[in-house]
């Protein structure tokens, strides 16, 4: 596995971080990661593979961060969200430095949702279901 990225990411970096992660993971693999809602099922599958492969959270840290950035970027492109830096209280609550704000002003934590899927697993932690049941989505957000 690649070196662990020790930087704390900020909102303005998340789009490029997601794109860089996507470029790295799709270089040798034909993964259908196209920022669509359907692609979140692939993310569920990838996280389940990490779990079944015996990775611990620290060993899977970069992959989880990249997948979380990807999930957040799906929310930005398809649901009208914007990346935001969490304030101190939000960082404490969510355990992450960044998240997304939906058109209805609700704040969500895609990085944490990916970690939950990894740690808990199961259909109740599905990222595809998370998207489909997400409150505050724009009715028709244009792909950016």
N, C-alpha and C positions, 0 to 999 in steps of 0.2 A: 504494500500500500504506500501511497505517496506520503511525503512529509506532512505533518499536521500544520495547518495554517493557524498561527497564533494571533493574527491580527483580529481586532474587533471591527467587524464590518459596519458600515453606516448605510443609510437608505440610498444615497446617491450611487453607491457601488453595487447594489444588488442586481440590477439588470445585467451589467457586464459580468458580474460573478456567475450568474445563472448561465449566461451565454458561454463563458469559458468552461464551466463545468460540463455543459452539454456537448461542446466541441470535444472535450477530452474523453467522455464516455461513449460517444458515438463514432469516434475515429475508427475503431476496430469492430464495432458492433452495429448491427442495423436495428437499433432500437427506435420504435415509432414515438419519439418524443418531439412533438410538433407544437407544443403549447396549447393543445386542445384539452377540453374537459375529458375526452376519452383517454388521453395519454396518462391521466392520473391513475388509471388502472395498472398501467405499466409501472408507475412509481410504487404502487402497492406491492406488485410482484417483485420489484427489485429490493425493496426493504425486507420483504419476507425471505428473499434469498440470502440477504445478509444475516438475518436471524438464524436461518437453517444452516448456514455455513459456519455458525459458531462464533461470529464476530462479537466482541464486546463493544460497549458504547464508545469507549476511547479509540478502539481500533477502527471503528466505523465512523468516527467523527467527521472526517472530510467528506465522505460520501453522504452522510446525513445532512451536513450543511449545504452541500451542493444540491441535493434533492429538495431540501427545504426552500432554497433560493428558487429552484425551478417551480415548485408548487406556488410560491408567492408570485412569481412572474406570470403563471397561468391566471391567477386572480387579477393581476394588473391588466393583462391583455384581454381577458374574456369576461371579467365581472366588474370592470370599472374601478378597481382598487388603485391605490397609490402607495408606494413604499413610504414608511415613516420611521424615524428614529424614536424609540421608546424613551419616555422620561424615566427618572430614577424609580418611581413607584411601579411603572409598567415593567421595567427591567427586572425588578425584584419579583413581581407577580408572575411574569411569563418566563423568566430565566433566559431571556434572549435580548439582544441589543436592538433588533429591528422587527418590524411587522408590517402589516398593511392596514390602511384605512379604507373602508368601503364607502360608496356614494352616500349611504345613510349615516355616515360618521362613526359607525362601529369599528372597533379595532380588533384585528385577528392576528393570530400567531402561527403562520405556516411552518416556521422552523420548529417550533415546539410540537406541532401536530405530527411532523415527520418523526421526531424523537419518540412521541407517544406510540406511533405505529410500530416503531422498532422495539420499544420496551414492552408493550402490552400485546401487540398483534391483534388479530381477530377482526371480524367485519365491522365491529363498532368503532374501530379506529381507521377505517378505510378513508383514504384521501379522496377517492372519487366520490364516495358518499358525503364526505365533508363538503365538497364543492356543490353537490346537488342539493344539499339541505342548508346551504349557507344563507344566512339572513343578510339583507342589505345589498345583494347583487344588483347591478344595473340590468335592466331588462334585456338590452342588446348592446353590449359593449363592443366597440369596434376593435379588431386586432390592431395593435400598435407596432 
